[in-house]
Amino acid sequence: MRAVTATAAPLGQAFSNLAGPACRRSFATSSRLDAGYGFIGLGRMGYPMAKNLRAKIPQSDTMVIHDVNPAVTESFAKEVGNVEIAKNVREVAEKTETILTVLPQPHHVQSVFHQILKPPTLITEAPNRRERLFIDCSTIDPRTSSEVANATHSSQQGKFVDAPMSGGVVGAAAGTLTFMVGAPADGIDRVREVLSLMGRRVIHLGPPTSGLKGKLANNYLLALNNIATCEAMHMGIKWGLDGQALADMINSATGKCWPSEANNPVPGVVPNAPAGKDYEGGFGTSLMLKDLGLALTACAQADVVPRLGPYAKDIYAAAEGAEDCKGRDFSVVYRYLGGKE
Ligand code: NAD
């Protein structure tokens, strides 16, 4: 007998226009059909997310995984168990009806969905399943995501939603990620329920691509706030101010922001911040460069001319190219600027 949870009810209604009665999971009785979850891309984020998902879904639900690197799927099967390793991404989609993708770049998402959607026979191959739901948690540009969503919807092989995340590897392991979702209103309950198994907050921002737009706008602001904080701390300390006193003052005044308060770039100001650990861990400068690049691409696609972003991108690229800054948390810009440590 399975427990009936209070949050389970909307699942049966989600995308109900496309899911026939035979496909629905009945939460009103104990005869609920077992569900199938697919996971594609088990890297730094995907691996711990898939681990949380497997731990939280019922043992009788199936999970099918794939990664181009067979070492990670084998190690996942050994460590976590109760999963099937698929030979390719098409097999993942054939065998499951809720499929998550956590991939590095736009072209990876494009290529994975090209393989999943061709030939366009996924529905006929699995007539008794619920409608397929593809949740893409990769950070990519909105245009590519929109093209993939359209290809999925027009071939009638499922629903595609974007759900980029924040919280990093630590949040992925702890199951405390925040997801920013772009999805049709009639499908959000099912999306929310799945993502809640891997995160703490699911923010629905609007129709498909809205999650990515929100994520890129946020990270654009973060990119600028971080550089501005590094410069402000650097100038204040050079003028003779004490770093801790300056940070405390800023954090009770109008300059306060996440980099000044939680991720201050001056070593020792915030206990356990990457700055105090030789800028190890945290949010890598290369990831910030990637997100900033995507935000600038999305600006160009929407005829927006960002003024500060291109300067910020140059600064991060230069920091990533410097021997003593490469591969470190993005607050290392403080060191790149010559800040006193
Ligand atoms: P990663 O490079 O560690 O992992 C990506 C995984 O995808 C790898 O295991 C790779 O082998 C696999 N992969 C690549 N192409 C594939 C294909 N065609 N088929 C199947 N698997 C394939 O990347 P990550 O750090 O886990 O990031 C994943 C996504 O999450 C990115 O879009 C990133 O921007 C975003 N993100 C990352 C962080 C972070 O802190 N790492 C935070 C928020 C968002």
Boltz pocket constraint, residues with backbone or C-beta under 6 A from the ligand:
constraints:
  - pocket:
      binder: B
      contacts: [[A, 40], [A, 41], [A, 42], [A, 43], [A, 44], [A, 45], [A, 46], [A, 66], [A, 67], [A, 68], [A, 69], [A, 72], [A, 89], [A, 102], [A, 103], [A, 104], [A, 105], [A, 108], [A, 111], [A, 112], [A, 137], [A, 138], [A, 139], [A, 140], [A, 165], [A, 166], [A, 167], [A, 168], [A, 169], [A, 282], [A, 283], [A, 287], [A, 290]]
      max_distance: 6.0
